[in-house]
Amino acid sequence: MKIVRLKTAVVEGNFDWTFVRVETDEGISGLGECFFAPGLTSILRSLEAVIQGEDPRTSTDFFVSCSLRSLVRAR
């Protein structure tokens, strides 16, 4: 299973809620939420390239890999 797409949606209420949907090549998707901050959706869009092709089932390895790859990408 590999991640193929990341989608975001901002819902306005008492404060803004940012929802993130991660889709895989097997048709399985996951939904999460983030605290809203200025520029958050563009940051998530840029991270899409970092997480594409990753296996979402190995959460610890996935987190470490994304953290390291995003640091290298930022430089």
PDB file with SEQRES, HELIX, SHEET and CRYST1 records, atoms N, CA, C and O in Angstrom:
SEQRES   1 A   75  MET LYS ILE VAL ARG LEU LYS THR ALA VAL VAL GLU GLY          
SEQRES   2 A   75  ASN PHE ASP TRP THR PHE VAL ARG VAL GLU THR ASP GLU          
SEQRES   3 A   75  GLY ILE SER GLY LEU GLY GLU CYS PHE PHE ALA PRO GLY          
SEQRES   4 A   75  LEU THR SER ILE LEU ARG SER LEU GLU ALA VAL ILE GLN          
SEQRES   5 A   75  GLY GLU ASP PRO ARG THR SER THR ASP PHE PHE VAL SER          
SEQRES   6 A   75  CYS SER LEU ARG SER LEU VAL ARG ALA ARG                      
HELIX    1 AA1 LEU A   40  ILE A   51  1                                  12    
HELIX    2 AA2 SER A   59  ALA A   74  1                                  16    
SHEET    1 AA1 3 ILE A   3  GLU A  12  0                                        
SHEET    2 AA1 3 ASP A  16  THR A  24 -1                                        
SHEET    3 AA1 3 SER A  29  PHE A  35 -1                                        
CRYST1    1.000    1.000    1.000  90.00  90.00  90.00 P 1           1          
ATOM      1  N   MET A   1       0.860  -1.170   0.000  1.00  0.00           N  
ATOM      2  CA  MET A   1       0.000   0.000   0.000  1.00  0.00           C  
ATOM      3  C   MET A   1       0.908   1.236   0.000  1.00  0.00           C  
ATOM      4  O   MET A   1       1.850   1.318   0.788  1.00  0.00           O  
ATOM      5  N   LYS A   2       0.621   2.184  -0.879  1.00  0.00           N  
ATOM      6  CA  LYS A   2       1.392   3.412  -0.993  1.00  0.00           C  
ATOM      7  C   LYS A   2       0.463   4.622  -1.012  1.00  0.00           C  
ATOM      8  O   LYS A   2      -0.648   4.549  -1.536  1.00  0.00           O  
ATOM      9  N   ILE A   3       0.917   5.724  -0.444  1.00  0.00           N  
ATOM     10  CA  ILE A   3       0.154   6.968  -0.483  1.00  0.00           C  
ATOM     11  C   ILE A   3       0.268   7.573  -1.879  1.00  0.00           C  
ATOM     12  O   ILE A   3       1.362   7.680  -2.434  1.00  0.00           O  
ATOM     13  N   VAL A   4      -0.876   7.966  -2.438  1.00  0.00           N  
ATOM     14  CA  VAL A   4      -0.878   8.575  -3.773  1.00  0.00           C  
ATOM     15  C   VAL A   4      -1.362  10.018  -3.779  1.00  0.00           C  
ATOM     16  O   VAL A   4      -1.053  10.762  -4.709  1.00  0.00           O  
ATOM     17  N   ARG A   5      -2.110  10.428  -2.768  1.00  0.00           N  
ATOM     18  CA  ARG A   5      -2.705  11.768  -2.815  1.00  0.00           C  
ATOM     19  C   ARG A   5      -3.013  12.268  -1.406  1.00  0.00           C  
ATOM     20  O   ARG A   5      -3.333  11.495  -0.502  1.00  0.00           O  
ATOM     21  N   LEU A   6      -2.907  13.581  -1.251  1.00  0.00           N  
ATOM     22  CA  LEU A   6      -3.259  14.250  -0.001  1.00  0.00           C  
ATOM     23  C   LEU A   6      -4.191  15.397  -0.360  1.00  0.00           C  
ATOM     24  O   LEU A   6      -3.875  16.210  -1.229  1.00  0.00           O  
ATOM     25  N   LYS A   7      -5.333  15.463   0.304  1.00  0.00           N  
ATOM     26  CA  LYS A   7      -6.303  16.534   0.055  1.00  0.00           C  
ATOM     27  C   LYS A   7      -6.575  17.267   1.366  1.00  0.00           C  
ATOM     28  O   LYS A   7      -6.552  16.673   2.444  1.00  0.00           O  
ATOM     29  N   THR A   8      -6.834  18.575   1.249  1.00  0.00           N  
ATOM     30  CA  THR A   8      -7.157  19.360   2.441  1.00  0.00           C  
ATOM     31  C   THR A   8      -8.473  20.094   2.228  1.00  0.00           C  
ATOM     32  O   THR A   8      -8.863  20.397   1.100  1.00  0.00           O  
ATOM     33  N   ALA A   9      -9.143  20.372   3.335  1.00  0.00           N  
ATOM     34  CA  ALA A   9     -10.371  21.175   3.311  1.00  0.00           C  
ATOM     35  C   ALA A   9     -10.412  21.989   4.602  1.00  0.00           C  
ATOM     36  O   ALA A   9     -10.164  21.469   5.690  1.00  0.00           O  
ATOM     37  N   VAL A  10     -10.726  23.267   4.460  1.00  0.00           N  
ATOM     38  CA  VAL A  10     -10.839  24.139   5.629  1.00  0.00           C  
ATOM     39  C   VAL A  10     -12.315  24.434   5.857  1.00  0.00           C  
ATOM     40  O   VAL A  10     -13.013  24.896   4.955  1.00  0.00           O  
ATOM     41  N   VAL A  11     -12.784  24.161   7.076  1.00  0.00           N  
ATOM     42  CA  VAL A  11     -14.167  24.404   7.449  1.00  0.00           C  
ATOM     43  C   VAL A  11     -14.167  25.537   8.478  1.00  0.00           C  
ATOM     44  O   VAL A  11     -13.495  25.457   9.505  1.00  0.00           O  
ATOM     45  N   GLU A  12     -14.921  26.575   8.190  1.00  0.00           N  
ATOM     46  CA  GLU A  12     -14.970  27.722   9.092  1.00  0.00           C  
ATOM     47  C   GLU A  12     -16.099  27.569  10.102  1.00  0.00           C  
ATOM     48  O   GLU A  12     -17.223  27.221   9.739  1.00  0.00           O  
ATOM     49  N   GLY A  13     -15.801  27.828  11.353  1.00  0.00           N  
ATOM     50  CA  GLY A  13     -16.779  27.783  12.441  1.00  0.00           C  
ATOM     51  C   GLY A  13     -16.371  28.822  13.469  1.00  0.00           C  
ATOM     52  O   GLY A  13     -16.049  29.956  13.114  1.00  0.00           O  
ATOM     53  N   ASN A  14     -16.383  28.445  14.746  1.00  0.00           N  
ATOM     54  CA  ASN A  14     -15.864  29.344  15.776  1.00  0.00           C  
ATOM     55  C   ASN A  14     -14.400  29.657  15.507  1.00  0.00           C  
ATOM     56  O   ASN A  14     -13.920  30.750  15.809  1.00  0.00           O  
ATOM     57  N   PHE A  15     -13.698  28.686  14.938  1.00  0.00           N  
ATOM     58  CA  PHE A  15     -12.355  28.862  14.409  1.00  0.00           C  
ATOM     59  C   PHE A  15     -12.229  27.907  13.238  1.00  0.00           C  
ATOM     60  O   PHE A  15     -13.093  27.052  13.044  1.00  0.00           O  
ATOM     61  N   ASP A  16     -11.180  28.035  12.461  1.00  0.00           N  
ATOM     62  CA  ASP A  16     -11.041  27.215  11.257  1.00  0.00           C  
ATOM     63  C   ASP A  16     -10.526  25.818  11.610  1.00  0.00           C  
ATOM     64  O   ASP A  16      -9.579  25.658  12.380  1.00  0.00           O  
ATOM     65  N   TRP A  17     -11.175  24.825  11.027  1.00  0.00           N  
ATOM     66  CA  TRP A  17     -10.753  23.427  11.149  1.00  0.00           C  
ATOM     67  C   TRP A  17     -10.144  23.028   9.810  1.00  0.00           C  
ATOM     68  O   TRP A  17     -10.750  23.263   8.765  1.00  0.00           O  
ATOM     69  N   THR A  18      -8.980  22.442   9.822  1.00  0.00           N  
ATOM     70  CA  THR A  18      -8.367  21.942   8.601  1.00  0.00           C  
ATOM     71  C   THR A  18      -8.417  20.423   8.643  1.00  0.00           C  
ATOM     72  O   THR A  18      -7.860  19.798   9.545  1.00  0.00           O  
ATOM     73  N   PHE A  19      -9.086  19.836   7.664  1.00  0.00           N  
ATOM     74  CA  PHE A  19      -9.174  18.386   7.553  1.00  0.00           C  
ATOM     75  C   PHE A  19      -8.226  17.909   6.463  1.00  0.00           C  
ATOM     76  O   PHE A  19      -8.069  18.563   5.432  1.00  0.00           O  
ATOM     77  N   VAL A  20      -7.601  16.772   6.700  1.00  0.00           N  
ATOM     78  CA  VAL A  20      -6.642  16.199   5.760  1.00  0.00           C  
ATOM     79  C   VAL A  20      -7.093  14.789   5.407  1.00  0.00           C  
ATOM     80  O   VAL A  20      -7.390  13.977   6.284  1.00  0.00           O  
ATOM     81  N   ARG A  21      -7.139  14.514   4.114  1.00  0.00           N  
ATOM     82  CA  ARG A  21      -7.510  13.176   3.642  1.00  0.00           C  
ATOM     83  C   ARG A  21      -6.309  12.603   2.898  1.00  0.00           C  
ATOM     84  O   ARG A  21      -5.784  13.228   1.976  1.00  0.00           O  
ATOM     85  N   VAL A  22      -5.879  11.415   3.302  1.00  0.00           N  
ATOM     86  CA  VAL A  22      -4.766  10.727   2.666  1.00  0.00           C  
ATOM     87  C   VAL A  22      -5.332   9.532   1.912  1.00  0.00           C  
ATOM     88  O   VAL A  22      -6.034   8.704   2.491  1.00  0.00           O  
ATOM     89  N   GLU A  23      -5.025   9.442   0.617  1.00  0.00           N  
ATOM     90  CA  GLU A  23      -5.545   8.355  -0.221  1.00  0.00           C  
ATOM     91  C   GLU A  23      -4.409   7.439  -0.658  1.00  0.00           C  
ATOM     92  O   GLU A  23      -3.291   7.890  -0.909  1.00  0.00           O  
ATOM     93  N   THR A  24      -4.714   6.138  -0.745  1.00  0.00           N  
ATOM     94  CA  THR A  24      -3.705   5.160  -1.136  1.00  0.00           C  
ATOM     95  C   THR A  24      -4.026   4.550  -2.497  1.00  0.00           C  
ATOM     96  O   THR A  24      -5.119   4.720  -3.037  1.00  0.00           O  
ATOM     97  N   ASP A  25      -3.041   3.837  -3.031  1.00  0.00           N  
ATOM     98  CA  ASP A  25      -3.204   3.178  -4.319  1.00  0.00           C  
ATOM     99  C   ASP A  25      -4.178   2.007  -4.265  1.00  0.00           C  
ATOM    100  O   ASP A  25      -4.606   1.518  -5.311  1.00  0.00           O  
ATOM    101  N   GLU A  26      -4.537   1.550  -3.067  1.00  0.00           N  
ATOM    102  CA  GLU A  26      -5.485   0.446  -2.909  1.00  0.00           C  
ATOM    103  C   GLU A  26      -6.905   0.929  -2.652  1.00  0.00           C  
ATOM    104  O   GLU A  26      -7.794   0.130  -2.359  1.00  0.00           O  
ATOM    105  N   GLY A  27      -7.121   2.248  -2.763  1.00  0.00           N  
ATOM    106  CA  GLY A  27      -8.452   2.801  -2.585  1.00  0.00           C  
ATOM    107  C   GLY A  27      -8.844   3.052  -1.135  1.00  0.00           C  
ATOM    108  O   GLY A  27      -9.981   3.432  -0.853  1.00  0.00           O  
ATOM    109  N   ILE A  28      -7.915   2.843  -0.226  1.00  0.00           N  
ATOM    110  CA  ILE A  28      -8.178   3.103   1.187  1.00  0.00           C  
ATOM    111  C   ILE A  28      -7.767   4.535   1.493  1.00  0.00           C  
ATOM    112  O   ILE A  28      -6.740   5.011   1.009  1.00  0.00           O  
ATOM    113  N   SER A  29      -8.572   5.220   2.298  1.00  0.00           N  
ATOM    114  CA  SER A  29      -8.218   6.598   2.651  1.00  0.00           C  
ATOM    115  C   SER A  29      -8.384   6.799   4.155  1.00  0.00           C  
ATOM    116  O   SER A  29      -9.124   6.076   4.822  1.00  0.00           O  
ATOM    117  N   GLY A  30      -7.680   7.794   4.664  1.00  0.00           N  
ATOM    118  CA  GLY A  30      -7.761   8.140   6.068  1.00  0.00           C  
ATOM    119  C   GLY A  30      -8.051   9.623   6.205  1.00  0.00           C  
ATOM    120  O   GLY A  30      -7.684  10.416   5.338  1.00  0.00           O  
ATOM    121  N   LEU A  31      -8.703   9.995   7.283  1.00  0.00           N  
ATOM    122  CA  LEU A  31      -9.091  11.384   7.502  1.00  0.00           C  
ATOM    123  C   LEU A  31      -8.566  11.834   8.861  1.00  0.00           C  
ATOM    124  O   LEU A  31      -8.681  11.117   9.855  1.00  0.00           O  
ATOM    125  N   GLY A  32      -7.988  13.031   8.886  1.00  0.00           N  
ATOM    126  CA  GLY A  32      -7.474  13.583  10.134  1.00  0.00           C  
ATOM    127  C   GLY A  32      -7.743  15.072  10.173  1.00  0.00           C  
ATOM    128  O   GLY A  32      -8.233  15.647   9.201  1.00  0.00           O  
ATOM    129  N   GLU A  33      -7.425  15.693  11.289  1.00  0.00           N  
ATOM    130  CA  GLU A  33      -7.628  17.130  11.414  1.00  0.00           C  
ATOM    131  C   GLU A  33      -6.362  17.779  11.940  1.00  0.00           C  
ATOM    132  O   GLU A  33      -5.563  17.151  12.634  1.00  0.00           O  
ATOM    133  N   CYS A  34      -6.195  19.044  11.598  1.00  0.00           N  
ATOM    134  CA  CYS A  34      -5.034  19.820  12.025  1.00  0.00           C  
ATOM    135  C   CYS A  34      -5.509  21.119  12.634  1.00  0.00           C  
ATOM    136  O   CYS A  34      -6.583  21.619  12.300  1.00  0.00           O  
ATOM    137  N   PHE A  35      -4.706  21.660  13.526  1.00  0.00           N  
ATOM    138  CA  PHE A  35      -4.957  22.984  14.048  1.00  0.00           C  
ATOM    139  C   PHE A  35      -4.675  23.981  12.939  1.00  0.00           C  
ATOM    140  O   PHE A  35      -3.662  23.860  12.250  1.00  0.00           O  
ATOM    141  N   PHE A  36      -5.541  24.958  12.751  1.00  0.00           N  
ATOM    142  CA  PHE A  36      -5.356  25.919  11.677  1.00  0.00           C  
ATOM    143  C   PHE A  36      -4.268  26.924  12.037  1.00  0.00           C  
ATOM    144  O   PHE A  36      -4.228  27.453  13.148  1.00  0.00           O  
ATOM    145  N   ALA A  37      -3.411  27.168  11.097  1.00  0.00           N  
ATOM    146  CA  ALA A  37      -2.367  28.185  11.241  1.00  0.00           C  
ATOM    147  C   ALA A  37      -2.185  28.833   9.873  1.00  0.00           C  
ATOM    148  O   ALA A  37      -2.437  28.187   8.856  1.00  0.00           O  
ATOM    149  N   PRO A  38      -1.760  30.080   9.822  1.00  0.00           N  
ATOM    150  CA  PRO A  38      -1.560  30.730   8.521  1.00  0.00           C  
ATOM    151  C   PRO A  38      -0.606  29.924   7.638  1.00  0.00           C  
ATOM    152  O   PRO A  38       0.494  29.565   8.060  1.00  0.00           O  
ATOM    153  N   GLY A  39      -1.033  29.652   6.431  1.00  0.00           N  
ATOM    154  CA  GLY A  39      -0.204  28.912   5.479  1.00  0.00           C  
ATOM    155  C   GLY A  39      -0.231  27.412   5.625  1.00  0.00           C  
ATOM    156  O   GLY A  39       0.504  26.718   4.924  1.00  0.00           O  
ATOM    157  N   LEU A  40      -1.060  26.885   6.519  1.00  0.00           N  
ATOM    158  CA  LEU A  40      -1.066  25.443   6.780  1.00  0.00           C  
ATOM    159  C   LEU A  40      -1.402  24.629   5.541  1.00  0.00           C  
ATOM    160  O   LEU A  40      -0.737  23.629   5.268  1.00  0.00           O  
ATOM    161  N   THR A  41      -2.409  25.026   4.791  1.00  0.00           N  
ATOM    162  CA  THR A  41      -2.787  24.225   3.613  1.00  0.00           C  
ATOM    163  C   THR A  41      -1.669  24.203   2.577  1.00  0.00           C  
ATOM    164  O   THR A  41      -1.467  23.178   1.926  1.00  0.00           O  
ATOM    165  N   SER A  42      -0.940  25.299   2.406  1.00  0.00           N  
ATOM    166  CA  SER A  42       0.162  25.283   1.439  1.00  0.00           C  
ATOM    167  C   SER A  42       1.323  24.432   1.946  1.00  0.00           C  
ATOM    168  O   SER A  42       2.018  23.796   1.154  1.00  0.00           O  
ATOM    169  N   ILE A  43       1.536  24.417   3.263  1.00  0.00           N  
ATOM    170  CA  ILE A  43       2.567  23.546   3.829  1.00  0.00           C  
ATOM    171  C   ILE A  43       2.199  22.088   3.586  1.00  0.00           C  
ATOM    172  O   ILE A  43       3.044  21.285   3.192  1.00  0.00           O  
ATOM    173  N   LEU A  44       0.926  21.748   3.823  1.00  0.00           N  
ATOM    174  CA  LEU A  44       0.480  20.369   3.593  1.00  0.00           C  
ATOM    175  C   LEU A  44       0.594  19.994   2.119  1.00  0.00           C  
ATOM    176  O   LEU A  44       0.967  18.867   1.792  1.00  0.00           O  
ATOM    177  N   ARG A  45       0.274  20.934   1.229  1.00  0.00           N  
ATOM    178  CA  ARG A  45       0.411  20.662  -0.209  1.00  0.00           C  
ATOM    179  C   ARG A  45       1.862  20.370  -0.577  1.00  0.00           C  
ATOM    180  O   ARG A  45       2.128  19.481  -1.386  1.00  0.00           O  
ATOM    181  N   SER A  46       2.801  21.109   0.008  1.00  0.00           N  
ATOM    182  CA  SER A  46       4.208  20.863  -0.301  1.00  0.00           C  
ATOM    183  C   SER A  46       4.691  19.542   0.297  1.00  0.00           C  
ATOM    184  O   SER A  46       5.599  18.917  -0.251  1.00  0.00           O  
ATOM    185  N   LEU A  47       4.102  19.110   1.403  1.00  0.00           N  
ATOM    186  CA  LEU A  47       4.468  17.821   1.989  1.00  0.00           C  
ATOM    187  C   LEU A  47       3.916  16.634   1.209  1.00  0.00           C  
ATOM    188  O   LEU A  47       4.360  15.502   1.400  1.00  0.00           O  
ATOM    189  N   GLU A  48       2.949  16.891   0.330  1.00  0.00           N  
ATOM    190  CA  GLU A  48       2.394  15.795  -0.466  1.00  0.00           C  
ATOM    191  C   GLU A  48       3.492  15.087  -1.248  1.00  0.00           C  
ATOM    192  O   GLU A  48       3.505  13.858  -1.328  1.00  0.00           O  
ATOM    193  N   ALA A  49       4.413  15.853  -1.826  1.00  0.00           N  
ATOM    194  CA  ALA A  49       5.511  15.254  -2.582  1.00  0.00           C  
ATOM    195  C   ALA A  49       6.421  14.410  -1.690  1.00  0.00           C  
ATOM    196  O   ALA A  49       7.019  13.437  -2.150  1.00  0.00           O  
ATOM    197  N   VAL A  50       6.525  14.782  -0.423  1.00  0.00           N  
ATOM    198  CA  VAL A  50       7.365  14.050   0.520  1.00  0.00           C  
ATOM    199  C   VAL A  50       6.729  12.720   0.903  1.00  0.00           C  
ATOM    200  O   VAL A  50       7.432  11.719   1.044  1.00  0.00           O  
ATOM    201  N   ILE A  51       5.403  12.694   1.073  1.00  0.00           N  
ATOM    202  CA  ILE A  51       4.765  11.465   1.557  1.00  0.00           C  
ATOM    203  C   ILE A  51       4.286  10.532   0.457  1.00  0.00           C  
ATOM    204  O   ILE A  51       3.954   9.380   0.737  1.00  0.00           O  
ATOM    205  N   GLN A  52       4.241  10.999  -0.795  1.00  0.00           N  
ATOM    206  CA  GLN A  52       3.805  10.115  -1.878  1.00  0.00           C  
ATOM    207  C   GLN A  52       4.751   8.923  -1.982  1.00  0.00           C  
ATOM    208  O   GLN A  52       5.971   9.077  -1.948  1.00  0.00           O  
ATOM    209  N   GLY A  53       4.176   7.751  -2.107  1.00  0.00           N  
ATOM    210  CA  GLY A  53       4.954   6.523  -2.212  1.00  0.00           C  
ATOM    211  C   GLY A  53       5.273   5.876  -0.884  1.00  0.00           C  
ATOM    212  O   GLY A  53       5.796   4.762  -0.856  1.00  0.00           O  
ATOM    213  N   GLU A  54       4.973   6.545   0.226  1.00  0.00           N  
ATOM    214  CA  GLU A  54       5.226   5.978   1.551  1.00  0.00           C  
ATOM    215  C   GLU A  54       4.112   5.002   1.940  1.00  0.00           C  
ATOM    216  O   GLU A  54       2.979   5.114   1.473  1.00  0.00           O  
ATOM    217  N   ASP A  55       4.456   4.053   2.796  1.00  0.00           N  
ATOM    218  CA  ASP A  55       3.481   3.104   3.328  1.00  0.00           C  
ATOM    219  C   ASP A  55       2.913   3.686   4.621  1.00  0.00           C  
ATOM    220  O   ASP A  55       3.655   3.836   5.592  1.00  0.00           O  
ATOM    221  N   PRO A  56       1.620   4.019   4.667  1.00  0.00           N  
ATOM    222  CA  PRO A  56       1.052   4.652   5.858  1.00  0.00           C  
ATOM    223  C   PRO A  56       0.864   3.708   7.046  1.00  0.00           C  
ATOM    224  O   PRO A  56       0.560   4.167   8.147  1.00  0.00           O  
ATOM    225  N   ARG A  57       1.035   2.420   6.851  1.00  0.00           N  
ATOM    226  CA  ARG A  57       0.795   1.455   7.931  1.00  0.00           C  
ATOM    227  C   ARG A  57       1.924   1.400   8.953  1.00  0.00           C  
ATOM    228  O   ARG A  57       1.710   0.969  10.086  1.00  0.00           O  
ATOM    229  N   THR A  58       3.099   1.823   8.575  1.00  0.00           N  
ATOM    230  CA  THR A  58       4.236   1.803   9.500  1.00  0.00           C  
ATOM    231  C   THR A  58       4.407   3.209  10.063  1.00  0.00           C  
ATOM    232  O   THR A  58       5.272   3.965   9.621  1.00  0.00           O  
ATOM    233  N   SER A  59       3.583   3.548  11.031  1.00  0.00           N  
ATOM    234  CA  SER A  59       3.471   4.937  11.486  1.00  0.00           C  
ATOM    235  C   SER A  59       4.763   5.513  12.058  1.00  0.00           C  
ATOM    236  O   SER A  59       5.086   6.666  11.775  1.00  0.00           O  
ATOM    237  N   THR A  60       5.507   4.757  12.845  1.00  0.00           N  
ATOM    238  CA  THR A  60       6.745   5.301  13.420  1.00  0.00           C  
ATOM    239  C   THR A  60       7.783   5.528  12.335  1.00  0.00           C  
ATOM    240  O   THR A  60       8.379   6.603  12.266  1.00  0.00           O  
ATOM    241  N   ASP A  61       8.007   4.531  11.486  1.00  0.00           N  
ATOM    242  CA  ASP A  61       8.959   4.679  10.388  1.00  0.00           C  
ATOM    243  C   ASP A  61       8.522   5.801   9.451  1.00  0.00           C  
ATOM    244  O   ASP A  61       9.345   6.584   8.975  1.00  0.00           O  
ATOM    245  N   PHE A  62       7.240   5.867   9.197  1.00  0.00           N  
ATOM    246  CA  PHE A  62       6.674   6.890   8.325  1.00  0.00           C  
ATOM    247  C   PHE A  62       6.929   8.285   8.897  1.00  0.00           C  
ATOM    248  O   PHE A  62       7.334   9.187   8.164  1.00  0.00           O  
ATOM    249  N   PHE A  63       6.696   8.471  10.198  1.00  0.00           N  
ATOM    250  CA  PHE A  63       6.903   9.760  10.849  1.00  0.00           C  
ATOM    251  C   PHE A  63       8.373  10.180  10.776  1.00  0.00           C  
ATOM    252  O   PHE A  63       8.675  11.323  10.432  1.00  0.00           O  
ATOM    253  N   VAL A  64       9.283   9.264  11.096  1.00  0.00           N  
ATOM    254  CA  VAL A  64      10.714   9.577  11.073  1.00  0.00           C  
ATOM    255  C   VAL A  64      11.148   9.911   9.649  1.00  0.00           C  
ATOM    256  O   VAL A  64      11.868  10.886   9.433  1.00  0.00           O  
ATOM    257  N   SER A  65      10.718   9.115   8.684  1.00  0.00           N  
ATOM    258  CA  SER A  65      11.076   9.359   7.290  1.00  0.00           C  
ATOM    259  C   SER A  65      10.584  10.715   6.807  1.00  0.00           C  
ATOM    260  O   SER A  65      11.332  11.457   6.170  1.00  0.00           O  
ATOM    261  N   CYS A  66       9.328  11.045   7.108  1.00  0.00           N  
ATOM    262  CA  CYS A  66       8.768  12.335   6.688  1.00  0.00           C  
ATOM    263  C   CYS A  66       9.480  13.493   7.370  1.00  0.00           C  
ATOM    264  O   CYS A  66       9.739  14.519   6.741  1.00  0.00           O  
ATOM    265  N   SER A  67       9.796  13.339   8.644  1.00  0.00           N  
ATOM    266  CA  SER A  67      10.487  14.411   9.372  1.00  0.00           C  
ATOM    267  C   SER A  67      11.853  14.672   8.763  1.00  0.00           C  
ATOM    268  O   SER A  67      12.216  15.822   8.514  1.00  0.00           O  
ATOM    269  N   LEU A  68      12.606  13.618   8.523  1.00  0.00           N  
ATOM    270  CA  LEU A  68      13.944  13.782   7.952  1.00  0.00           C  
ATOM    271  C   LEU A  68      13.884  14.332   6.529  1.00  0.00           C  
ATOM    272  O   LEU A  68      14.656  15.222   6.174  1.00  0.00           O  
ATOM    273  N   ARG A  69      12.975  13.806   5.719  1.00  0.00           N  
ATOM    274  CA  ARG A  69      12.890  14.248   4.321  1.00  0.00           C  
ATOM    275  C   ARG A  69      12.403  15.697   4.223  1.00  0.00           C  
ATOM    276  O   ARG A  69      12.817  16.419   3.316  1.00  0.00           O  
ATOM    277  N   SER A  70      11.534  16.133   5.136  1.00  0.00           N  
ATOM    278  CA  SER A  70      11.065  17.510   5.078  1.00  0.00           C  
ATOM    279  C   SER A  70      12.164  18.476   5.521  1.00  0.00           C  
ATOM    280  O   SER A  70      12.223  19.604   5.031  1.00  0.00           O  
ATOM    281  N   LEU A  71      13.039  18.049   6.444  1.00  0.00           N  
ATOM    282  CA  LEU A  71      14.164  18.888   6.850  1.00  0.00           C  
ATOM    283  C   LEU A  71      15.146  19.065   5.699  1.00  0.00           C  
ATOM    284  O   LEU A  71      15.610  20.175   5.438  1.00  0.00           O  
ATOM    285  N   VAL A  72      15.461  17.974   5.014  1.00  0.00           N  
ATOM    286  CA  VAL A  72      16.388  18.041   3.884  1.00  0.00           C  
ATOM    287  C   VAL A  72      15.791  18.885   2.768  1.00  0.00           C  
ATOM    288  O   VAL A  72      16.502  19.668   2.138  1.00  0.00           O  
ATOM    289  N   ARG A  73      14.503  18.738   2.519  1.00  0.00           N  
ATOM    290  CA  ARG A  73      13.828  19.467   1.454  1.00  0.00           C  
ATOM    291  C   ARG A  73      13.793  20.973   1.742  1.00  0.00           C  
ATOM    292  O   ARG A  73      13.816  21.780   0.813  1.00  0.00           O  
ATOM    293  N   ALA A  74      13.739  21.350   3.007  1.00  0.00           N  
ATOM    294  CA  ALA A  74      13.625  22.766   3.376  1.00  0.00           C  
ATOM    295  C   ALA A  74      14.919  23.526   3.169  1.00  0.00           C  
ATOM    296  O   ALA A  74      14.899  24.754   3.085  1.00  0.00           O  
ATOM    297  N   ARG A  75      16.017  22.851   3.086  1.00  0.00           N  
ATOM    298  CA  ARG A  75      17.324  23.532   2.957  1.00  0.00           C  
ATOM    299  C   ARG A  75      17.659  23.856   1.558  1.00  0.00           C  
ATOM    300  O   ARG A  75      18.717  24.425   1.293  1.00  0.00           O  
TER     301      ARG A  75                                                      
END                                                                             
